[in-house]
């Protein structure tokens, strides 16, 4: 099978699984996000340092600590036993007392960065899904539109006299300011269309519907692009092209979810502020 068809088929499966899990059932998406968080953390650990005994427990804590607490938060069913999951990450940190070969400061840093920058965003996606599944679905759709729009506009502008203007050439040589603007325009335009079909009804304010949709699209486009750039910086620092081989032709979990990992928490803040106001 050619690389093009591998990429197309794996991309279609990826989109189908993500969209299907969001639309079908919150629990299905919870299970999917736990699995993806675990795999993303394994990619992060394997790229930042050699495998060590702490990695397994840091990856398990993604499942046994963060997600149960977030689940309690958005379902509202408190169970005192859930608090015991907090002992797991504490145990991971304390375990460095018995590691005679590693650097505890580096190990603690890797652990905390992985939990905050990878695991927590995946967990917060479930909060957004619980508020309204169409809001989370909109984030994914707008991320895909932003990437496509930025790529197309960037490619077209590069053929014009003078070419395009690079954003951060040392981090991502192909990203341009023209592509960024094109992605924003396409994303906001799509947000207006989604608003017409009621995808933002959960946060709608009478008379401000289009403004809210515009803000939603702008946040997704802006922070999605920053998330992509951050992951590019991470990969360039460790000297790899892809974070893993999760999807043929698309790279690893971090490659596929880098944009939404940063955009989803910011969107959740935006949504929460609109609901509370």
N, C-alpha and C positions, 0 to 999 in steps of 0.2 A: 504494500500500500504506500502511495506517495506521501510525502510530508504534508502536502496541502490537505489531502483527505483525512490524514490522521488528525491534523489540527482542527479541521471542520467537524469531524465526528466527535472528538473529545470535547470540543467547545459546545456542541449541541447537547451532549450528555450532561455537561456541567451546568448549563443554563436550565435544562429540564429538571435536574435534581434540585437545584436551589429554588426555582420558582415553584415546582410541585410541592416541595416540603413546606414552603411558606403558605401556600394557598390551601393545602390539604389539612394540616394539623399543626398546632403549636408544639406539641410533644415531639412530633417527627422532626421539626426544625431544631428543637432543643437537642435532640440526639445527634443530628447532623452537625450542629455548631460545636458540641462537645468533641466530636470526632475530629473536626477540622482544627479546633484549637489545640488538641493533643498533637496532631500531625504537624501543625505550624510550629509548635514549640520544639518538636524534635528537629525540624529543619534549622531553627534558630540555634539550638544547642550544638548541632553537628557542624555548623558553619563558624561559630564563634570560638569554640575550643574543643579539644579532644573529649570524647565521651568519658564521663566519670560517674561514680555511684550516685552523686547528687542529682544528675540529670533525670534519672528514672522517677525519683520522688518529686522533683519539680514539675515533671509532666503529669504525674498522677494528681498533684495538688490542683491542677487546672480542672480536673473532673470532680475531685472530692471536696474542694474548698470553695472556689469562686462561684461555680454554677449553682450548687445548693443554696448558697446565701442569696444569690440573685433571684433564684426561683422562689424562695421564701418572700423576698421583697415584692415581686409582682403578683404572686398568687395570694399573698397575705396569710398563709398557713404557717404559723410559727411552731417550730418543734425544738425544744431545748437541746435535743441531741445534735441538731444541726450546728450548734456552736462548737461542738467537739471537732468539727472539720477545721476550725481555726488552728488547732494544735498541729496539724500536718505541716503547713508552711513554717511554723515556729520550729518544729522538729527538724525540718530541712536546714534551716539556718544554724541551729544548735549543732547539727551533725558535723559541721566543719571543725569542731573541737577534736574529732577523731581522725581527720584527714591530715596526714603528716606530709603529703606531697604537694597538695594544691595551694593556691594563693587564696585565702579566705575572702579578702576584699573583692577580688575579681569574681570569685564564685558567687558571693552574695549579690554583687552587682548584676551578673548575668541572670540570676534567679529573679530578682526584683524587676529588672527591665522586661524579662519575658512575661511575667505575670501582668505588669501594667500595660505594656504596649501590644501584647498579643492576646492573652487570655481574657482580660477584662473587656476589651472591645467586642470579642465574640459573645461574651455573656450579655453585654448591654444590647446587642442586636435582639436578644430575646425579650428584653423589656420593651423595645420599640415594637416588636411583633405583637406583644400582648396588648399594647395600647391600641394599635390598629395594624393588621397585617399588610394593608395596602401602603402604609407609610414605609414599612421596611422594603416592600416590593418596589416602591418608587425609588428608594435609594439605589437598589441594584440596577434598575432600568436606567436611571439617570447616570450612574457610573459608566455603564456600557455605552450609552449615547455620548457622554463626554469624551470617552477614550476614542470612539470612532470619529466624532466630529473633529477632535484635535488632530488626529492622525491625517484625515483627509485634507483639512485646511492647511496643516503644516506641509504636507507633500505638495499641494498646489502652489503654496507661497514660495516654496524652495525653487520652483521653476520660473518664477518671475525675475525680472532684472533686479539685481541686488540681493536676491535670495531672501531668506528669512533671518530673523534675529534670535539667536540662541538664548535660552533662559539661564541654564546652569551647565555650560558645556563640559566642565570637569566632572559633573555628576551624571548627566544624561545628555549626550551630544545631539540627540535627535529632537529633543523638546525645544519648541520655539515659542516666542510671545504671540506670534500669529496663530499658532496652534492652540494656545491657551485661550485666546479671544474666541476662536472658532468653536472650541469646546464649550465655552460659557454660553455662547449664543444658541448653539444646538440644544444644550441642556435646559436653558430657561424656556426655549420654545417648546420642548417636550413637556416640561413641567406645566406649562399653560394647557397643553392638550390633556394631560393626566388630570388636571384640575377640572376640566370640562366633564370628564367622566366620573368625577366624585372621589378621586383617590385621596384628596386632602380634606374631606368632609370632617374628619375627626378633629382638625385644628382650624377649621374655617371660622372666620369672623365676618359678620355681615358687612359688606361694603369693602372688605379688604382681601377678598379671596385671591385676586390676581397678584397682589403685593406679597401675600404669604407664599403663594406658589413660586414667585420670583425669588424670594429669599431662600426657599427650600432648594431650588435649583442652583442658586449662586453658591450656597454652602457646600452642596454636594460636589459641584465642579471645582471650587477653590480648594477645599480640604482633601478632596479625592486626588487632585493633582499633587498636592503637597505630600500626601501619603505615598504616592507613586515615586516621587523624587526622594523621599526618605529611604524607601526600600532600595532604590537605585544606588544611593550613597552607601547603604549598608553592604550591598553586593560588591560594589567597587572597592570598598575598604577591605573586604575579605578575599577579593580577587576571584569571584565566580560570575558566570553569565546568568545562571538561574539558581533559585534557592533550592530546587529539588526537581524530581521527575514525577510529580503527582499526576499531571495531565500531559499526555504526549503532545508535543508541539507548543505547549503553553507554560511549561515549567512547574514549579512547586506551588504549594498552598499559599505561601507568602506572595508569590508572583501574581496569583489570581485575586487575592484578597487585600493586597497592600492599600489600595485606594479606600475601600470600604472600612478597613480597620481604623482609619483616622476620621473618615467622614461620618460614620454611624454614631460615635459618641457625641460629636458636635451637633448632629441633627437631633439626637435625643434631648440635649440641652435646649435647643431651639423649640422642639415640640413641647417640652415640659413648661417652658416659659409661656408659650401661647395658651396652653391649657389652664395654667394658673392665673393668667391675666384676665 
